[in-house]
Amino acid sequence: MDLLYVMYMGGPDNIDGIEEFLYNLFSDRDIIDFKIGSLQKYLAKIIAKSRSKKIAPEYIKMGGGSPQVKYLLSLLEKVKIYYKGITKRELETEIGMCYYKPYIEETANKLQYGDYENIYIMTMYPQYSYTTSGVCFKRLFHVTNIKPINKSYKVIPFWHLSEEYNKCIVKRIKSASERLGVKLENCHLLYSAHSLPEYTLSKGDVYVEQLKAQIDLISSMLGSVKSYELAFQSRTGPIKWLGPETKTVIESYVEKRVDNIIVVPISFVSDHIETLIELDEQYIKFAKKNGLNIERIESLNDSDDFAKAVVNIIRG
């Protein structure tokens, strides 16, 4: 018997959980440091209270909660099947979240006490940042340092250059060009990644470097495209973030009449508020209202090809 342990930031599964999720997120100085020391928890409480009311209608549009964990659990059921088909071994899976249930601290015991021959540990973040994957691993190792894992295990800190995973993206980019009714070589690709505070670069974070390396790989797999660029979304809070902003870039496309655009959410593997609301409902809808021919690629979610890619990633 083998085990795959997967970590993520998590997301509220109901309206009442939004404030708890946001407080946990904004009070963690490892992911966002407002440079105000211990006062950050106080500020986080204020932000969480006000922002939870503002974004509750957006979660209602998504069915009352984030679909992230639902997709992850469904994906892992498929991973089990494909893993057994290849290895002839049973695979158990467990998940742990940083900022909402089920928390890493609550599920890590499976790693510590389970009787497994092979243990794989990964996050659902293809690119590594100390603010995302790093936070997940920090929490996990804090728990397991107190009660160590009694087996050897394989850590997969990032997987942005996995060929099988990038084939999934390439397939969806080609499908988006067909929906646009335009040949791929005449399309403009806008890669949209979750933004990070700008100070993370000065600390040596490799996130942007890995994003660019992955985009280079996708470009080589696609062949010729008209043009492409990288932008950042989902900034929040009173600090400077990585740019340019996806919103601003799309607004510039309207002004300059850049057309036949394929939006690629390069740092997201499943649908959630950043794709379904921020990209689809806000930015892309705005572009379409202004006459642009624009499509977002389908998210990987719990698709069969992505499940097979995950098996390929953990087996190395």
RAGI-V80236 format. One record per residue. N is the residue number from 1. SS is DSSP state (@ for helix, = for strand, . for the rest). BURIAL is 1 if it has 16 or more other ideal C-beta (glycine too) atoms within 10 Angstrom, else 0. D_CENTER is the distance of its C-alpha to the mean C-alpha in whole Angstrom. Layout:
N/SS/BURIAL/D_CENTER, N/SS/BURIAL/D_CENTER
This chain:
1/./0/28, 2/=/1/25, 3/=/1/22, 4/=/1/18, 5/=/1/17, 6/=/1/13, 7/=/1/11, 8/=/1/8, 9/./1/9, 10/./1/10, 11/./1/11, 12/./1/15, 13/./1/17, 14/./0/20, 15/@/0/21, 16/@/0/23, 17/@/1/20, 18/@/1/18, 19/@/1/20, 20/@/0/20, 21/@/1/16, 22/@/1/17, 23/@/1/19, 24/@/1/18, 25/@/1/15, 26/@/1/18, 27/./1/20, 28/./1/18, 29/./0/19, 30/./0/17, 31/./1/14, 32/./1/17, 33/./1/20, 34/./1/23, 35/./0/25, 36/./0/28, 37/@/0/28, 38/@/0/28, 39/@/0/28, 40/@/1/25, 41/@/0/25, 42/@/0/27, 43/@/0/25, 44/@/1/22, 45/@/0/24, 46/@/0/26, 47/@/1/22, 48/@/1/21, 49/@/0/24, 50/@/0/24, 51/@/1/21, 52/@/1/21, 53/@/0/24, 54/@/0/22, 55/@/1/19, 56/@/1/21, 57/@/0/22, 58/@/0/18, 59/@/1/17, 60/@/0/21, 61/@/0/20, 62/./1/17, 63/./0/20, 64/./0/20, 65/./1/16, 66/./1/13, 67/./1/12, 68/@/1/9, 69/@/1/12, 70/@/1/14, 71/@/1/12, 72/@/1/11, 73/@/0/15, 74/@/1/16, 75/@/1/14, 76/@/1/16, 77/@/0/19, 78/@/1/19, 79/@/1/18, 80/@/1/21, 81/@/0/23, 82/@/1/23, 83/@/1/23, 84/@/0/26, 85/@/0/27, 86/@/0/27, 87/@/0/28, 88/./0/30, 89/./0/29, 90/./0/27, 91/=/1/24, 92/=/0/23, 93/=/1/19, 94/=/1/18, 95/=/1/15, 96/=/1/15, 97/=/1/13, 98/./1/13, 99/./1/14, 100/./1/15, 101/./0/17, 102/./0/17, 103/=/1/17, 104/@/1/17, 105/@/0/21, 106/@/0/22, 107/@/1/21, 108/./1/21, 109/@/0/25, 110/@/0/24, 111/@/1/23, 112/@/0/27, 113/@/0/29, 114/./1/28, 115/./0/30, 116/./1/28, 117/./0/29, 118/=/1/26, 119/=/1/23, 120/=/1/19, 121/=/1/16, 122/=/1/13, 123/=/1/9, 124/./1/6, 125/./1/5, 126/./1/7, 127/./1/9, 128/./1/11, 129/./1/11, 130/./1/14, 131/./1/12, 132/./1/9, 133/@/1/10, 134/@/1/13, 135/@/1/14, 136/@/1/13, 137/@/1/15, 138/@/0/18, 139/@/1/18, 140/@/1/18, 141/@/1/21, 142/@/0/23, 143/@/1/23, 144/@/1/24, 145/@/0/27, 146/@/0/29, 147/./0/29, 148/./0/28, 149/./1/27, 150/./0/30, 151/./0/29, 152/./0/27, 153/./0/24, 154/=/0/21, 155/=/0/18, 156/=/1/15, 157/./0/14, 158/./1/12, 159/./1/12, 160/./1/11, 161/./0/15, 162/./1/15, 163/@/0/18, 164/@/0/17, 165/@/1/13, 166/@/1/14, 167/@/1/17, 168/@/1/15, 169/@/1/14, 170/@/1/17, 171/@/0/19, 172/@/1/17, 173/@/1/18, 174/@/0/21, 175/@/0/21, 176/@/1/20, 177/@/1/23, 178/@/0/25, 179/@/0/24, 180/@/1/25, 181/./0/28, 182/./1/28, 183/./0/28, 184/@/1/25, 185/@/0/27, 186/@/0/28, 187/./1/24, 188/=/1/22, 189/=/1/19, 190/=/1/17, 191/=/1/13, 192/=/1/11, 193/=/1/9, 194/=/1/8, 195/./1/11, 196/./1/13, 197/=/1/16, 198/./0/19, 199/@/0/20, 200/@/1/18, 201/@/0/19, 202/@/0/22, 203/./0/21, 204/./0/20, 205/./1/17, 206/./1/16, 207/@/1/12, 208/@/1/14, 209/@/0/16, 210/@/1/14, 211/@/1/12, 212/@/0/16, 213/@/0/17, 214/@/1/14, 215/@/1/16, 216/@/0/19, 217/@/1/19, 218/@/1/17, 219/@/0/20, 220/@/0/23, 221/@/0/22, 222/@/1/22, 223/./0/25, 224/./0/27, 225/./1/25, 226/./1/26, 227/=/0/24, 228/=/1/20, 229/=/0/19, 230/=/1/16, 231/=/1/15, 232/=/1/13, 233/=/1/12, 234/./1/12, 235/./1/14, 236/./0/17, 237/./0/19, 238/./0/23, 239/./0/21, 240/./0/21, 241/=/1/17, 242/./1/16, 243/./0/18, 244/./0/19, 245/=/1/17, 246/@/1/16, 247/@/1/18, 248/@/0/21, 249/@/1/21, 250/@/1/21, 251/@/0/24, 252/@/0/25, 253/@/1/25, 254/@/1/27, 255/@/0/30, 256/@/0/30, 257/./0/30, 258/./1/27, 259/./1/27, 260/./1/25, 261/=/1/21, 262/=/1/18, 263/=/1/15, 264/=/1/12, 265/./1/9, 266/./1/8, 267/./1/5, 268/./1/3, 269/./1/5, 270/./1/7, 271/./1/9, 272/./1/9, 273/@/1/11, 274/@/1/9, 275/@/1/10, 276/@/1/13, 277/@/1/15, 278/@/1/14, 279/@/1/14, 280/@/0/16, 281/@/0/18, 282/@/0/19, 283/@/1/18, 284/@/1/19, 285/@/0/22, 286/@/0/23, 287/@/1/24, 288/@/0/25, 289/@/0/28, 290/./0/29, 291/./0/29, 292/./1/27, 293/./0/26, 294/=/1/22, 295/=/1/19, 296/=/1/16, 297/./1/15, 298/./1/14, 299/./1/10, 300/./1/11, 301/./1/11, 302/./1/13, 303/./1/15, 304/@/0/18, 305/@/0/17, 306/@/1/14, 307/@/1/16, 308/@/1/18, 309/@/1/16, 310/@/1/14, 311/@/1/18, 312/@/1/19, 313/@/1/16, 314/@/1/18, 315/@/0/21, 316/./0/21
